[in-house]
Amino acid sequence: MVARSATPALAALLACAAAVPADAAGKGRSIAKSKLLWATVNVCDTVDKPNVIGIRASMPGSGIRSERMYVRFQVQFRAAADRKWHNVGKAGDSGFIAIGSARYRARQAGRNFTIKPPSDGGAYRLRGAVTYEWRIDGKVVRRVRKRTLKRRGATRGADPKGYSAGSCVIR
């Protein structure tokens, strides 16, 4: 008798599970390991953009039309005292930026930040930390965080053209 009453409930549960996209169920391609998920420094204290660090990111879509993608750029500096990376703070934080529907294969976005060099003639070593969120109805369904790395291939907005690095030194 228990088996009979559990059977319709089990069938309904299996039907719902089958309706969940493979990626959302943890099967199929992993968004976190996608080659389309990357972050790089594409501007670093150039003649045209002095004291600027530019961070660019690519975010793969899940194929789910109702899912929205958001990205947050944060500048980090390497402290000489403890040799650890720390967030610059509000001046180096874009907050979350909506970049569109997750139905697309991938979307890109970037932000430039002006960082005043040290007054003592020293330098700051900087990098980017990017947080990616996929949301449905405002609720986060996936989140990944990446640090900037050098990458091959063209990066839009790079200065100079084609520039990509994991970190940046501003003097």
N, C-alpha and C positions, 0 to 999 in steps of 0.2 A: 504494500500500500504506500509506503514512503517513496519507493522508486517511481510509482506512477505519478504522484504529486510533484516529485522533483523533475520528472522528464520534461514537462512543458517549460518549466523555469530554466532548465539546462539548455533546451533548444533555443529559447529566447536569448540566453546569454551567449551562446555560440554564434547566433545570427548577428548580434551586436558586435562581437569580436571580429567577425568576418568583414564588417562594414568599416572598421578602423583601418586607415591607410597603413601599409606595411611599415613605413618609416616611423609613424606615431606609435606603432605597437612594438618598436624596437627591432624589427626585422627589416631586411632589405638594406639599401644603402644608408650609411650613417651620415647625417649632416655634419656631425662634429669631426668626422674624418675626411670630409669632402675636399678635393683639390680646389674647389671653388670658394672655400672658406679660408681667407688669408687677410693679413694686415701688414702694411709696410710703411716706412718713412719714405715719402716721395719728394719732399722739399727739405733742405737743410742749409739755412743761413747762406743764401746765394746773393749775388749782386742785385738781382731784381727783387729778391725777398729777404732782406737782411733781418737777422734775429728771428726768423720764422722756421718752425718745424711743421711740416705738413704730414698728415697721417691719412692714408687711404686704405679702405677695406672692401672686400668682396664677401657677399653673403649669399649662400645658395638658397633657393626656394625649395619648399617641401612639395610643391605641386598642389597644395591645398588652397583653393581660391579664397576661402573665408579667413585664412590665416594672414596676419600682417607682420611685417618685419621691421624691427627697430635696431638701431646701432648707437653706441655711445663711445666717444673717443675721449681718452684721458692721457695727458702727458705725464710721464714719470721721470724723475731725476735720480741719478745714482749718487748717494751721499758718500763723501770721502770718509767720514767718521766711522760708519758701520759697513760700508761697501754694499749696502742694500738699496733696492729700488723703492722710491716713495712717490706718491701722487703729488703733483705740483699744487693742486688745490683748485679752487673755483675758476681761476684764470686759465687753467689747462683742462677744463672739463666741458664737453659739449652738451651734456645731458643727453637723454634719449631722443633720437631723431627718427621719425617715421620715414622709411624708404620704399614702402609699397607693399603690394600683394605678394604672397609667397607662391603664387601660381607660376611665376617666372622661374626660369632655370637659375638665374643669379641676378643680383642687383649690386651696385657699387655706390659708395659715398666717400666723401673725404672732408677734412677740416684742416685749416691752417691756424696755428697759434703763434702769437708773437711773445717771445720770452726775452726780457731784458737781460743782457749779459751781466756777469758780476762786475762791480765797480772796481775791484782790485786787480783787474787785468787777467783774472783766471778764466775758467771755462766751465760750462755745465755739460755733462753727458746726459742726453735725453733719449727716451724711447716712447713708443705708444703702447697703450693697453686698450684693447677694444672689447666691449661687451656686446654680444649679439643676442637679441631676443626675438622669438616667434610667438605671437599672441593671437588668441581667438577670443573675441568679445572682451578685450582688455586683460584677459588672464594669460599669464606667461605659461606656454606649453613646452618650450625648450629654451635653454640658455647656455651659451658657450662664451668663454673668454680667451682671447689670444693676445700675445705680445707681438710687436712688429718684428719682422724678419726680412732679410734681403730676398727678393724673388726675381725670377727671370721673366722676360717679356715686358711689353709696354705697360706702363701704369699711367692712366689719365691724370693730367694736372701736374705731372712731374716737372721739376725744375732743378737741373737741366733735363731736357727730354730724355726719357728712359731711365732716370735715376730711381734707385731703390736701395734701401739700407735697413738694417735692423735698429740702428741708433743714430744719433746726430750730436755733434758737438757745436755749441754756440759759445763764441768768444766775445 
